[in-house]
Amino acid sequence: MTDAQDLEQIIRTAIPLSDAMQFSIDQLDLDKILVSAPLEPNVNIHGTGFAGSIYAVAVLSGWALCRHIMETLGMDGDLVVAKAEIAYRAPITSALECSCRVGTEARENFIEGFKQFGKGKLVLEVEVGDRPHAILRASYIALSPKASV
């Protein structure tokens, strides 16, 4: 099982942008993740959070939660983002803070699809900021090496 620090290091090594954004996993378990990145390296010309950074940190938050579920439950396979859409609702003037939860039923369906068909899908909603300032809705697909696409 990978803990938050190990998973953060894996992401920072594999995705150099995450290191530049100073992506950090603050809390991680099977049903929740909290992620942050400081405003300074993710700022736009207005002094608020850059939309691209907000999107990237939010997508990585959901990806990290899915990867954690997969590793914890022995789901050996690839994980990709199939679709993601974000709604920006208010400017972010402090650290980019993302939270994401997955319900038991959604997680079980993800696992079952992977086990039965070699392809599990998990749709997650990631909130950025406390209002929330932005909401990302993304579909993550886990593919078994044995699955046909």
NORQUIRA-V969492 format. One record per pair of residues at least 24 apart in sequence whose ideal C-beta (glycine too) atoms are under 8 Angstrom apart, sorted by the first residue. I is the first residue (numbers start at 1). GAP is how many residues later the second one is. Records with the same first field share a line. If there is no record, write none. Layout:
# NORQUIRA-V969492
I = GAP, GAP
This chain:
# NORQUIRA-V969492
1 = 70, 71
2 = 65, 66, 69, 70
3 = 25
4 = 24
7 = 57, 60, 61, 64
8 = 56
11 = 49, 52, 53
15 = 45
17 = 39
18 = 38, 42
21 = 32, 35, 36
23 = 34, 37
25 = 39
28 = 36, 37, 40
29 = 39
30 = 38, 39, 42, 72, 77
31 = 70, 71, 72, 73, 76
32 = 33, 67, 68, 69, 70
33 = 28, 29, 31, 32, 35, 65, 66, 67
34 = 63, 64, 65
35 = 25, 26, 29, 62, 63, 64
36 = 59, 60, 61, 62
37 = 58, 59
38 = 57, 58
39 = 53, 54, 55, 56, 57
42 = 54
46 = 45
47 = 46
48 = 43, 44, 45
49 = 42, 43, 44, 47, 84
51 = 37
53 = 43
54 = 32, 34, 38, 42, 74, 79, 80
55 = 29, 31, 81
57 = 39, 41, 71
58 = 28, 40, 68, 70, 76, 78, 80
59 = 25, 67, 77, 79
61 = 37, 38, 39, 65
62 = 38, 62, 64, 74, 76, 78
63 = 77
65 = 35, 37, 59
66 = 44, 56, 58, 74, 76
69 = 33, 38, 41, 42, 53
70 = 44, 72
73 = 38
75 = 36, 39, 40, 45, 67, 69
76 = 68, 69
77 = 37, 41, 65, 66, 67, 68, 70
78 = 64, 65, 67
79 = 61, 62, 63, 64
80 = 60, 61, 63
81 = 57, 58, 59, 60
82 = 39, 57, 58, 59
83 = 55, 56
84 = 52, 53, 54, 55
85 = 51, 52, 53
86 = 48, 49, 50, 51
87 = 47, 48, 49
88 = 45, 46
89 = 42, 43, 44, 45, 46
90 = 39, 41, 43, 44
91 = 42
92 = 36, 37, 41, 42
96 = 32, 33
97 = 31, 32, 33
98 = 28, 29, 30
99 = 27, 28
100 = 24, 25, 26, 27
110 = 32
114 = 28, 30
117 = 30
118 = 25, 26, 28, 29, 30
119 = 24, 25, 28
